[in-house]
Amino acid sequence: MHQDGRVGGRRWLVRAAEGGHATAQYNLAAVLQLDGGTLAEAARWAAEARKNGDPDAGRLLQRIEALRAGASRQPGR
């Protein structure tokens, strides 16, 4: 995918997530976890998605929290 398309796509994803769309919140959390976001921000969006009824958001949030816990135990952090 062209870089401009990714940036534009993420912008729309953020707008939908901010608007309360649970699937967009889940997808944004997954993107942030994998590609260029903080785990804290990813966890926030996964929690919002869970709160708004996304059926898979709880498992995603657990994975993100496990990654955060592992990162906080690494030396130098």
ZATI-10766 format. One record per residue: residue in three letters; x, y, z of N, C-alpha, C, O, CB in turn. Coordinates in nm, 3 decimals. Glycine has a CB too. Layout:
N
+------+---------+---------+---------+---------+----------+---------+---------+---------+---------+---------+---------+---------+---------+----------+---------+
| rest |  n_east | n_north |    n_up | ca_east | ca_north |   ca_up |  c_east | c_north |    c_up |  o_east | o_north |    o_up | cb_east | cb_north |   cb_up |
+------+---------+---------+---------+---------+----------+---------+---------+---------+---------+---------+---------+---------+---------+----------+---------+
|  Ala |       X |       Y |       Z |       X |        Y |       Z |       X |       Y |       Z |       X |       Y |       Z |       X |        Y |       Z |
...
+------+---------+---------+---------+---------+----------+---------+---------+---------+---------+---------+---------+---------+---------+----------+---------+
END
This chain:
77
+------+---------+---------+---------+---------+----------+---------+---------+---------+---------+---------+---------+---------+---------+----------+---------+
| rest |  n_east | n_north |    n_up | ca_east | ca_north |   ca_up |  c_east | c_north |    c_up |  o_east | o_north |    o_up | cb_east | cb_north |   cb_up |
+------+---------+---------+---------+---------+----------+---------+---------+---------+---------+---------+---------+---------+---------+----------+---------+
|  Met |   0.085 |  -0.118 |   0.000 |   0.000 |    0.000 |   0.000 |   0.088 |   0.123 |   0.000 |   0.193 |   0.126 |   0.065 |  -0.096 |    0.000 |   0.122 |
|  His |   0.048 |   0.222 |  -0.070 |   0.120 |    0.348 |  -0.076 |   0.120 |   0.415 |   0.060 |   0.018 |   0.412 |   0.130 |   0.060 |    0.441 |  -0.183 |
|  Gln |   0.229 |   0.476 |   0.098 |   0.242 |    0.540 |   0.230 |   0.131 |   0.641 |   0.255 |   0.075 |   0.643 |   0.365 |   0.378 |    0.609 |   0.241 |
|  Asp |   0.096 |   0.724 |   0.156 |  -0.009 |    0.823 |   0.176 |  -0.142 |   0.756 |   0.205 |  -0.221 |   0.808 |   0.284 |  -0.022 |    0.912 |   0.053 |
|  Gly |  -0.168 |   0.643 |   0.144 |  -0.292 |    0.569 |   0.169 |  -0.298 |   0.516 |   0.310 |  -0.404 |   0.515 |   0.373 |  -0.306 |    0.455 |   0.071 |
|  Arg |  -0.185 |   0.471 |   0.362 |  -0.182 |    0.422 |   0.500 |  -0.209 |   0.534 |   0.598 |  -0.285 |   0.518 |   0.694 |  -0.048 |    0.357 |   0.532 |
|  Val |  -0.147 |   0.648 |   0.575 |  -0.167 |    0.763 |   0.664 |  -0.312 |   0.808 |   0.658 |  -0.374 |   0.832 |   0.761 |  -0.072 |    0.880 |   0.628 |
|  Gly |  -0.366 |   0.819 |   0.537 |  -0.506 |    0.859 |   0.522 |  -0.601 |   0.758 |   0.582 |  -0.701 |   0.795 |   0.644 |  -0.539 |    0.880 |   0.376 |
|  Gly |  -0.571 |   0.630 |   0.564 |  -0.654 |    0.525 |   0.622 |  -0.653 |   0.527 |   0.773 |  -0.756 |   0.508 |   0.837 |  -0.609 |    0.390 |   0.573 |
|  Arg |  -0.537 |   0.551 |   0.829 |  -0.529 |    0.557 |   0.975 |  -0.605 |   0.679 |   1.028 |  -0.668 |   0.672 |   1.134 |  -0.381 |    0.564 |   1.021 |
|  Arg |  -0.600 |   0.788 |   0.954 |  -0.673 |    0.909 |   0.996 |  -0.822 |   0.878 |   1.006 |  -0.887 |   0.918 |   1.103 |  -0.648 |    1.026 |   0.898 |
|  Trp |  -0.878 |   0.808 |   0.906 |  -1.020 |    0.772 |   0.909 |  -1.049 |   0.673 |   1.020 |  -1.154 |   0.679 |   1.083 |  -1.064 |    0.715 |   0.774 |
|  Leu |  -0.957 |   0.581 |   1.044 |  -0.974 |    0.484 |   1.152 |  -0.980 |   0.556 |   1.286 |  -1.064 |   0.523 |   1.370 |  -0.860 |    0.381 |   1.151 |
|  Val |  -0.892 |   0.652 |   1.307 |  -0.892 |    0.730 |   1.431 |  -1.024 |   0.807 |   1.445 |  -1.083 |   0.809 |   1.553 |  -0.771 |    0.829 |   1.434 |
|  Arg |  -1.068 |   0.868 |   1.338 |  -1.194 |    0.944 |   1.344 |  -1.312 |   0.854 |   1.382 |  -1.396 |   0.892 |   1.463 |  -1.222 |    1.013 |   1.210 |
|  Ala |  -1.317 |   0.735 |   1.322 |  -1.426 |    0.643 |   1.353 |  -1.415 |   0.595 |   1.498 |  -1.516 |   0.583 |   1.568 |  -1.424 |    0.523 |   1.257 |
|  Ala |  -1.292 |   0.566 |   1.543 |  -1.272 |    0.523 |   1.682 |  -1.313 |   0.632 |   1.779 |  -1.379 |   0.605 |   1.879 |  -1.126 |    0.482 |   1.706 |
|  Glu |  -1.273 |   0.754 |   1.751 |  -1.310 |    0.866 |   1.838 |  -1.461 |   0.888 |   1.840 |  -1.516 |   0.937 |   1.938 |  -1.241 |    0.994 |   1.792 |
|  Gly |  -1.528 |   0.850 |   1.730 |  -1.672 |    0.861 |   1.722 |  -1.747 |   0.750 |   1.793 |  -1.870 |   0.749 |   1.796 |  -1.714 |    0.864 |   1.579 |
|  Gly |  -1.674 |   0.655 |   1.852 |  -1.737 |    0.550 |   1.930 |  -1.763 |   0.420 |   1.856 |  -1.833 |   0.334 |   1.909 |  -1.863 |    0.600 |   1.984 |
|  His |  -1.711 |   0.403 |   1.737 |  -1.732 |    0.281 |   1.658 |  -1.643 |   0.170 |   1.716 |  -1.520 |   0.177 |   1.706 |  -1.701 |    0.305 |   1.506 |
|  Ala |  -1.706 |   0.069 |   1.775 |  -1.632 |   -0.034 |   1.848 |  -1.534 |  -0.110 |   1.759 |  -1.422 |  -0.139 |   1.802 |  -1.728 |   -0.130 |   1.912 |
|  Thr |  -1.575 |  -0.144 |   1.638 |  -1.485 |   -0.218 |   1.549 |  -1.365 |  -0.133 |   1.510 |  -1.253 |  -0.183 |   1.502 |  -1.559 |   -0.264 |   1.423 |
|  Ala |  -1.387 |  -0.004 |   1.486 |  -1.275 |    0.085 |   1.456 |  -1.182 |   0.096 |   1.577 |  -1.060 |   0.101 |   1.561 |  -1.327 |    0.225 |   1.415 |
|  Gln |  -1.238 |   0.100 |   1.696 |  -1.157 |    0.107 |   1.817 |  -1.071 |  -0.018 |   1.830 |  -0.952 |  -0.010 |   1.863 |  -1.246 |    0.124 |   1.942 |
|  Tyr |  -1.131 |  -0.134 |   1.805 |  -1.057 |   -0.259 |   1.810 |  -0.944 |  -0.259 |   1.706 |  -0.829 |  -0.291 |   1.737 |  -1.152 |   -0.379 |   1.786 |
|  Asn |  -0.979 |  -0.222 |   1.583 |  -0.879 |   -0.221 |   1.476 |  -0.767 |  -0.122 |   1.502 |  -0.651 |  -0.151 |   1.474 |  -0.945 |   -0.189 |   1.343 |
|  Leu |  -0.801 |  -0.006 |   1.556 |  -0.698 |    0.091 |   1.589 |  -0.605 |   0.037 |   1.698 |  -0.484 |   0.053 |   1.689 |  -0.761 |    0.223 |   1.635 |
|  Ala |  -0.662 |  -0.028 |   1.799 |  -0.579 |   -0.088 |   1.904 |  -0.484 |  -0.191 |   1.844 |  -0.367 |  -0.196 |   1.881 |  -0.667 |   -0.153 |   2.012 |
|  Ala |  -0.534 |  -0.274 |   1.753 |  -0.451 |   -0.377 |   1.692 |  -0.340 |  -0.315 |   1.608 |  -0.226 |  -0.361 |   1.612 |  -0.537 |   -0.471 |   1.606 |
|  Val |  -0.373 |  -0.212 |   1.532 |  -0.273 |   -0.144 |   1.449 |  -0.166 |  -0.081 |   1.538 |  -0.047 |  -0.094 |   1.510 |  -0.339 |   -0.036 |   1.360 |
|  Leu |  -0.208 |  -0.014 |   1.643 |  -0.112 |    0.052 |   1.732 |  -0.022 |  -0.050 |   1.801 |   0.097 |  -0.025 |   1.821 |  -0.185 |    0.136 |   1.837 |
|  Gln |  -0.078 |  -0.164 |   1.837 |   0.001 |   -0.268 |   1.902 |   0.111 |  -0.318 |   1.807 |   0.223 |  -0.344 |   1.850 |  -0.088 |   -0.386 |   1.946 |
|  Leu |   0.078 |  -0.331 |   1.681 |   0.170 |   -0.392 |   1.586 |   0.259 |  -0.294 |   1.512 |   0.368 |  -0.329 |   1.468 |   0.093 |   -0.470 |   1.487 |
|  Asp |   0.212 |  -0.168 |   1.499 |   0.276 |   -0.080 |   1.401 |   0.276 |   0.065 |   1.445 |   0.195 |   0.145 |   1.397 |   0.208 |   -0.093 |   1.266 |
|  Gly |   0.363 |   0.099 |   1.532 |   0.389 |    0.240 |   1.551 |   0.308 |   0.315 |   1.655 |   0.291 |   0.436 |   1.644 |   0.371 |    0.305 |   1.428 |
|  Gly |   0.259 |   0.248 |   1.753 |   0.191 |    0.320 |   1.861 |   0.242 |   0.273 |   1.994 |   0.313 |   0.173 |   2.004 |   0.040 |    0.302 |   1.852 |
|  Thr |   0.207 |   0.345 |   2.096 |   0.246 |    0.301 |   2.229 |   0.149 |   0.192 |   2.274 |   0.032 |   0.191 |   2.235 |   0.248 |    0.419 |   2.330 |
|  Leu |   0.199 |   0.103 |   2.356 |   0.113 |   -0.001 |   2.409 |   0.005 |   0.058 |   2.501 |  -0.104 |   0.003 |   2.511 |   0.196 |   -0.105 |   2.484 |
|  Ala |   0.036 |   0.168 |   2.568 |  -0.065 |    0.233 |   2.653 |  -0.180 |   0.284 |   2.569 |  -0.297 |   0.270 |   2.606 |  -0.002 |    0.349 |   2.735 |
|  Glu |  -0.148 |   0.344 |   2.455 |  -0.253 |    0.394 |   2.366 |  -0.333 |   0.278 |   2.307 |  -0.455 |   0.286 |   2.296 |  -0.191 |    0.480 |   2.252 |
|  Ala |  -0.265 |   0.171 |   2.269 |  -0.334 |    0.053 |   2.218 |  -0.428 |  -0.005 |   2.322 |  -0.540 |  -0.043 |   2.291 |  -0.232 |   -0.053 |   2.173 |
|  Ala |  -0.382 |  -0.011 |   2.447 |  -0.465 |   -0.063 |   2.555 |  -0.588 |   0.025 |   2.577 |  -0.697 |  -0.026 |   2.603 |  -0.385 |   -0.073 |   2.685 |
|  Arg |  -0.572 |   0.154 |   2.567 |  -0.685 |    0.246 |   2.585 |  -0.792 |   0.220 |   2.481 |  -0.911 |   0.216 |   2.514 |  -0.639 |    0.393 |   2.578 |
|  Trp |  -0.752 |   0.202 |   2.355 |  -0.851 |    0.179 |   2.249 |  -0.913 |   0.040 |   2.261 |  -1.031 |   0.023 |   2.233 |  -0.785 |    0.195 |   2.112 |
|  Ala |  -0.836 |  -0.059 |   2.302 |  -0.892 |   -0.193 |   2.322 |  -0.995 |  -0.191 |   2.435 |  -1.099 |  -0.255 |   2.425 |  -0.781 |   -0.295 |   2.353 |
|  Ala |  -0.966 |  -0.117 |   2.541 |  -1.061 |   -0.105 |   2.651 |  -1.189 |  -0.034 |   2.607 |  -1.299 |  -0.073 |   2.647 |  -0.997 |   -0.030 |   2.769 |
|  Glu |  -1.175 |   0.068 |   2.525 |  -1.293 |    0.138 |   2.472 |  -1.376 |   0.044 |   2.384 |  -1.499 |   0.043 |   2.393 |  -1.251 |    0.262 |   2.391 |
|  Ala |  -1.310 |  -0.033 |   2.302 |  -1.380 |   -0.128 |   2.215 |  -1.455 |  -0.231 |   2.298 |  -1.569 |  -0.264 |   2.267 |  -1.282 |   -0.198 |   2.121 |
|  Arg |  -1.393 |  -0.280 |   2.403 |  -1.460 |   -0.376 |   2.492 |  -1.581 |  -0.312 |   2.558 |  -1.689 |  -0.372 |   2.564 |  -1.362 |   -0.428 |   2.601 |
|  Lys |  -1.563 |  -0.190 |   2.606 |  -1.673 |   -0.118 |   2.671 |  -1.791 |  -0.097 |   2.574 |  -1.907 |  -0.099 |   2.614 |  -1.624 |    0.018 |   2.723 |
|  Asn |  -1.758 |  -0.078 |   2.446 |  -1.860 |   -0.052 |   2.346 |  -1.911 |  -0.179 |   2.277 |  -1.983 |  -0.171 |   2.178 |  -1.807 |    0.042 |   2.243 |
|  Gly |  -1.872 |  -0.295 |   2.329 |  -1.934 |   -0.419 |   2.287 |  -1.861 |  -0.503 |   2.183 |  -1.920 |  -0.598 |   2.132 |  -2.062 |   -0.389 |   2.235 |
|  Asp |  -1.736 |  -0.472 |   2.151 |  -1.665 |   -0.557 |   2.057 |  -1.635 |  -0.691 |   2.125 |  -1.574 |  -0.694 |   2.232 |  -1.534 |   -0.489 |   2.007 |
|  Pro |  -1.676 |  -0.802 |   2.064 |  -1.663 |   -0.932 |   2.131 |  -1.520 |  -0.983 |   2.145 |  -1.494 |  -1.069 |   2.229 |  -1.742 |   -1.033 |   2.055 |
|  Asp |  -1.426 |  -0.931 |   2.066 |  -1.288 |   -0.979 |   2.071 |  -1.194 |  -0.885 |   2.145 |  -1.077 |  -0.917 |   2.165 |  -1.236 |   -1.000 |   1.932 |
|  Ala |  -1.244 |  -0.771 |   2.186 |  -1.158 |   -0.668 |   2.245 |  -1.097 |  -0.710 |   2.378 |  -0.985 |  -0.670 |   2.409 |  -1.236 |   -0.541 |   2.263 |
|  Gly |  -1.166 |  -0.789 |   2.455 |  -1.112 |   -0.834 |   2.583 |  -0.984 |  -0.915 |   2.566 |  -0.887 |  -0.897 |   2.640 |  -1.215 |   -0.916 |   2.658 |
|  Arg |  -0.986 |  -1.005 |   2.468 |  -0.865 |   -1.086 |   2.442 |  -0.751 |  -1.000 |   2.391 |  -0.636 |  -1.019 |   2.430 |  -0.896 |   -1.198 |   2.340 |
|  Leu |  -0.783 |  -0.905 |   2.304 |  -0.679 |   -0.814 |   2.254 |  -0.620 |  -0.733 |   2.370 |  -0.498 |  -0.717 |   2.378 |  -0.737 |   -0.718 |   2.147 |
|  Leu |  -0.704 |  -0.684 |   2.456 |  -0.657 |   -0.607 |   2.571 |  -0.566 |  -0.692 |   2.660 |  -0.464 |  -0.643 |   2.709 |  -0.776 |   -0.553 |   2.653 |
|  Gln |  -0.600 |  -0.817 |   2.680 |  -0.515 |   -0.906 |   2.760 |  -0.378 |  -0.923 |   2.696 |  -0.276 |  -0.921 |   2.765 |  -0.582 |   -1.044 |   2.778 |
|  Arg |  -0.374 |  -0.940 |   2.563 |  -0.245 |   -0.954 |   2.493 |  -0.162 |  -0.827 |   2.506 |  -0.042 |  -0.833 |   2.530 |  -0.267 |   -0.987 |   2.345 |
|  Ile |  -0.227 |  -0.712 |   2.490 |  -0.154 |   -0.585 |   2.500 |  -0.100 |  -0.567 |   2.641 |   0.015 |  -0.526 |   2.658 |  -0.246 |   -0.467 |   2.461 |
|  Glu |  -0.182 |  -0.596 |   2.741 |  -0.137 |   -0.581 |   2.881 |  -0.021 |  -0.676 |   2.911 |   0.070 |  -0.640 |   2.986 |  -0.253 |   -0.607 |   2.978 |
|  Ala |  -0.023 |  -0.796 |   2.854 |   0.089 |   -0.888 |   2.874 |   0.216 |  -0.832 |   2.811 |   0.324 |  -0.843 |   2.869 |   0.056 |   -1.026 |   2.814 |
|  Leu |   0.203 |  -0.773 |   2.693 |   0.320 |   -0.709 |   2.630 |   0.371 |  -0.593 |   2.714 |   0.492 |  -0.575 |   2.729 |   0.283 |   -0.660 |   2.488 |
|  Arg |   0.279 |  -0.513 |   2.767 |   0.319 |   -0.400 |   2.851 |   0.392 |  -0.449 |   2.975 |   0.493 |  -0.390 |   3.015 |   0.196 |   -0.316 |   2.892 |
|  Ala |   0.343 |  -0.555 |   3.036 |   0.407 |   -0.608 |   3.156 |   0.548 |  -0.658 |   3.124 |   0.641 |  -0.637 |   3.200 |   0.322 |   -0.721 |   3.218 |
|  Gly |   0.562 |  -0.725 |   3.010 |   0.694 |   -0.774 |   2.967 |   0.788 |  -0.659 |   2.939 |   0.906 |  -0.666 |   2.974 |   0.681 |   -0.861 |   2.844 |
|  Ala |   0.738 |  -0.555 |   2.875 |   0.823 |   -0.439 |   2.842 |   0.869 |  -0.368 |   2.968 |   0.982 |  -0.319 |   2.973 |   0.749 |   -0.342 |   2.751 |
|  Ser |   0.784 |  -0.362 |   3.068 |   0.821 |   -0.290 |   3.190 |   0.925 |  -0.366 |   3.272 |   0.991 |  -0.308 |   3.357 |   0.698 |   -0.263 |   3.276 |
|  Arg |   0.939 |  -0.496 |   3.246 |   1.039 |   -0.576 |   3.319 |   1.173 |  -0.580 |   3.249 |   1.269 |  -0.636 |   3.302 |   0.988 |   -0.718 |   3.339 |
|  Gln |   1.183 |  -0.523 |   3.130 |   1.309 |   -0.524 |   3.057 |   1.405 |  -0.423 |   3.119 |   1.364 |  -0.313 |   3.156 |   1.287 |   -0.493 |   2.907 |
|  Pro |   1.533 |  -0.459 |   3.129 |   1.631 |   -0.366 |   3.184 |   1.639 |  -0.238 |   3.101 |   1.629 |  -0.241 |   2.978 |   1.769 |   -0.433 |   3.191 |
|  Gly |   1.658 |  -0.128 |   3.168 |   1.674 |   -0.001 |   3.101 |   1.544 |   0.069 |   3.069 |   1.544 |   0.171 |   3.000 |   1.750 |   -0.022 |   2.977 |
|  Arg |   1.433 |   0.017 |   3.117 |   1.303 |    0.082 |   3.090 |   1.243 |   0.134 |   3.216 |   1.134 |   0.192 |   3.214 |   1.206 |   -0.014 |   3.024 |
+------+---------+---------+---------+---------+----------+---------+---------+---------+---------+---------+---------+---------+---------+----------+---------+
END
